[in-house]
Amino acid sequence: MRSDIKIVDVRAVRLTVPERAPPPARRPSWGGAEVANPMSRYPRLKRHRSLWYARWGPVGCKVTAEDGTWGLGLTTHGRPVAAVIDDHFAPHLVGEPCLATERCWDLMARMARQYGATGLAAYALSAVDLALWDLKGKLLGQPVYALLGGPAHDDLFCYATGNDTDWYVELGFAAAKLACPYGPADGARGLDANERLVAQAREVLGPDRELMLDCWMAFDVEYTVRLAERLRPYRLKWIEDYLLPEDLDGFAAVRQRLPWQTLAAGEHWQLPEAFAFAAGHRLVDLLQPDIQWCGGLTAAQKIVHAAEAAGLQTILHGGSNTPYGQHLTYASPSMPWIEVSGFKTAPGVPLTELGRLPGTPLPVNGRLRPSDAPGFGLEIEEAWLEPFFA
């Protein structure tokens, strides 16, 4: 293969994967239950993020080399992200070397500064960057984790996120993370209910499995401190995502007031600079970028290295849900765990029925290993892709 093979097309796409109906569940999943969120102060939008979440849907990016080889990257927030890809990034990437992932990432990150490289632009940057890495692996005939330095683990320890804790134990997970249902708007009763949920999960998990709590941007400083103190007897491994992501002074205040509690954040931070600041100022103990949101694999690897330099660990948000996170985690010594979130199967439905991208390995007894196929190992047929803007 020529080392200077060029990009000939960059295009936002829609992916349609054939679906099949799952078998009957033992009981309904927890997914419709109330979850604390930033809109909990508004009663009509309070119960669940689905009541107000942007409905732009998923979007992908297909990058094609001059020999016809193509790579695929996926993210979310459809139309506006697709517009950034097609209208701004694509014309400037055509003609660039396919293997120059650092150069292409830098071009896009710098171009987007005029309107803000974080937010929706970071989602677009993520999709294109992941497509470039998928393409690079295919062109070189190597799995992406090999291009990142090879395996750093024998396999990956997975933890499950959701509130069907008994089901996760049955599936063989040795760690689970709860979605916190109540926040400041619910007052003392909400604190009591949160404690009951954590206590029940701890009883199910027993003393030897780890338990964490996801607060999804729903709290303020005072509520975070009060809840953490209430939950101290249940030995939470960490509490995450408890403040609005921009409230950096708040993160510093929580860190000062809870010196004994491991704290985590980063799902809603984007680009390496935000994580470098958090690591340098010790705002949290654990960084949690989302590889499909933070700027792609190139950005996520920079974040991992910044964390390593500060003596911190990184665990991707939803890292095992796609092969993108699996490959980076597998190649990174300072990434000890990987998250299995967004369960699409209710209790009793095997993980093989989990809604996932074809070619994405599933955990078995709480462990997994990425695909060895070239690129990210996605098993996506080209016929399943169509231009986002027809």
N, C-alpha and C positions, 0 to 999 in steps of 0.2 A: 504493500500500500504506500502511495506517495504521502510524504509527511506534510505536503502543502495543499492537500486536497481541500477544495473550497466549499463554502456554504452556497447553495443555489436558491434555497427557499426557506423562509421562516413564516409560519402561518398559525394563527389561533384556530383551534379545532374544537368540535364537539365529539365526545366519545360515547357511543351507544353499545353497551355490552349486553348480549342476550341474557335474559333473566330466567330463573326457574323458581317455582314455588317451593318454599321450605316445608319439611314435614311438620305435623302438629306439635305444638309446644306443650310442656308439662303445666305451665302457668304463664300468664302474661309477663312480659319483661317490665322492669322498673321504669323504662324510658319515658312514660307519660307522667311520672311523678313531678311534684314541684321541685324546682332547682333555683337556688338563690342566684341573682344576676344583677347587672347594673341598673335594670329598670324595675327592680322590686319595690321602689317607692311609689310606683304608679299602679294602682290596683288592677286596672283592666289589662295591663301587660305583665303582671307580676308572676304569674304561675310558672311560665316556662319561656325560655328564650325563643322558641319557635313562634311565639305570638308577635315578635317584633324583629326577628332576625332578617337581614337582607335576603331576598329571594332571587338573587341573580344566578345561583346554581354553579355547577362546576364548569371549568374551562381548561383546555389543554393547549399545548404548543407542539407542533411538529416541525422539526428542523431537518432539512434534506440536504445531503451531500451531492456533489456532481456525479458520483457513480450510482446514485439512486438509493443509497443507504439512508435510513431516517431514524431519528430518535424522538422519544415522546416524553414530555414533562407535563404534569398535571397540578392544578391548583383550584381555587374557587373564586367567587365574585365575578362570574361570567362577563356580561357585556362591557363594563368599564375596563376590566382587565384585558379583554380581547382587543379593545380599541388601542390600549397602550402598546400591546404586542404588534398589531398589524400596522397601526398608523405611525408609530414612532420608532420602536426597536427594529422591526424587520428590515426597513430600507437600509439601515446602517450596518446590519450584520451580513447581508448578502455580499459575497465576495471575500469575507474574512476566512482565515484557515479554520477548518472544523475542529482541529485539536487544540486551538488556542482558547481554552475555557477561561483562563484568568484574564486574558486580554478582552474577550467578549463581555465577561462580567463587568470589568472596569468601564468599558464603553457604555454599557447600559446604566450602571449606577451613576456615572457622571452625567449622562444625558438627562436623567430623570430629576436631577437636582433643581432644575428650573421650576418644577411644580411640586417637588417633594419626593424623594426617592423612597420614603417609607409609605405606609398605607397601601393603597391599591397598586401603586407602582411596584412595591416590593413583591406583591403577588405575581405580577407580570414578569418581573425579573426572575422569580423563583421558577416559573414554568419554563421559560426559555433556557435558563441555566441547567435545569434537570434534563431537558431535552438534549442539550449539548453534551452532557456527560453520558447519557444513554447512547447517543450517536458515537461518541469517542470510544466507548467500550465495544460497540459493534464493529467499528472500523478496525480496531486493534485486536479483535477477537478475544477480549478479556472481560471478566466481570468487573464492575466498577470498583468493588472493594480491593481488587488486585492493583488497580491503578492508584489507589489511595495508600498503598504500602503493604497490602496483604492482610491476612487475618491477625487480629490482636486478641481474639478469644477463640476457644474451642467451639463454643456455641453461645447463644445469648439468653440471659435470664430475663424472663418476661413477667411483668405485673399487669393485673387486670384493673380497668377502671369502670366503675358502675356500682349500683346498689343491690345487685343480686349476688351478695357475697358467698352464700352457700353454694351457688352454682359454680363460682370461680374456684372454690376449694375442690369441688367435685372434678373439675377439669384439670386439676393438678397445679394451679398457681399457688406460689408460696408467698405472694404479696398482693394486696388489693388496695385500691384508692376509691374512696367514697365521693360522691357529688353532694355537697352540702345543700340542704333544702331551704334553710332560712337565714335571714340576715338582719341588719339593724331595724328594718321596718317591722319586724315581727316581735321585737321587744323581748321581755324575759321568757315568755312562752316559747319563743323561737329558740332561745338558748337552751331551754330544757329539752325541746324536741331534738335539737342537734345532738345534745349529749346522749339522749336515748338511742339515736341511730348509731353513734360511734360505739356506745357500750354494747349494743347488740352485735355489731360487726366484730368487735374484739372478742366477744364470747364465741362467735362462730369460728373465727380464725384461730383462737387459742393463743397461747403465749409465744409460740415459736414462728408464727408468720407475721410479716410486717403489715402495718396499716397506715395509710396516708389520707389526707383530706384536701379536696379541690374546692376552692371557694369562688372561682370564676368571676373575679372583678367586682364582687358584690358588697365588700365590707368597707369600713373606714378604719382608721388606726385604733380607735377606742374599742370597737367591736372585735377586731382581730385579737387584741390583747385579752379582752374578757373571755372570749371563746377559748383561746389557747390555754389560759389558766384553768378554765373549767375542765378541759380535756386532758390535762397533764397526767392524770392517773392511767390513761389508756395508752400511753407510750406511742404517740404518733411519730412515725419516722420523719415525716415533714408535713407542713401546711403550705399550700401553694396558691398563687394567683389571687390574693386576698384583697388587693387594692386596684384601682384604675391604673393602667400601665404607665400613664404619664406622671403619676404622683410619686416622683422620686424622693422628695423630702419625706413623704409618708413611709416609704420603704425604709428610709434611714431611721425614722422614729420607731417603727416596729422592731427593727433590728436592735435598737438600743434598749427597748423595753422588754424584749423577749430573748435575752442572751442564751438561754438554755434550750430554745426550740430551733430545730433545723427548719430553715425557710427556703422556699423555692419560687421562682418566677421566670417569665420570659416568653411564654406562649404568645403574648401579644406585643412583644418587642420585635423590631425589625432592623436588619443590617448590623454589621459587627460593632459599630460605634456604641450603640445602646448597651450591648452586653459588656463591652470593654469598660464602660463607665461603671456598670453595676459590679463587675468583678473588682475593679480597682478601688472602689469605695466600699466594698464588702456589704452591699445592700442585702444580698441573699447568700445562701450557702451552696445553692444548686441552680444552674442555668438550664432553661427548658425551651429552647427555640423550636419552632415548627419548620421543618425543612422545606415545606411547600409554601410557607408564608414569609420567612425571614430573609429571603434572597437566594434560596436554592442551596445546593450542595456546597458551592464555592463559599458562600457566606457562612453556612453552618460549620464548615471546617475551620474557617477563621475564628469563629466563636469558640469552638472547642479548644483551639490553640491558645486563645486569650484566657480561657478558664484554666487551662493547664498551667500557664505562666503565673496565675494568681493562686495556684494550689486548690482550685475548685474542680468539681465534676460537672458533667453535662449529661442530661437525659432528655432526649427529644420528646416533644409533645406528640403523642400518637405515632411514635416512631416505627412501630411494627405494622402499622396499617397499610403501608406501601413499601415496595422494595427500596425506595429511595432512602428512608431512614434505616432500614435493615443493613444496607451496605455501608453507610457511614459508621453506624454503631459497631459493626463487626470489625472495622478497620481502625477503631479508635480505642487505645488502652484506657483512657480516662472516662469512657462512657460505660458504666458498669451494668446498667439495666436498660430495658426497652419497654415502652408502654403499649399495651393492647387496649384500645379504647373504641368507643362507638360500636359496641356489640350489636350486630344486626340479628342475632339469634336469641330467642327467649330460652329460659331454663328448660333443659331436656333436648334441645335441638343441637346436634353436633356442630363443632366448629367448622367442619368441612362444608357446612351450609352457610357459613358466614359470608355476608356480602363483601366481596374483595375484588381487587384487580386480578385478572388471570395472570398466573406466573408469580403470585405473591405467596411465599411459604407461610404456613400456619404453625402456631406453637403446638407442641405435643408435650403434655405434662409440664407446661410452663417454660419450655425451652424451644428455641428455633435456630436455624442456620439459613443464611441467604442462599439464593440460587447461584449456581456456578456458571450459568449461561452468560454469553456476552452482553455487555451493557448492564441494565438492571434486571435482565431476565424476564421482562414483561412478555406475556404471550397474547399480544394484541394484534388482531388482523387489521390490515390497512383498510379493508372495506368497512370497519366499524368507525372510521374517522371521516368527518366531513368538515368543510370550512365553517367556522363559527358564523361568519357573515356570508350567507349564501348569495 
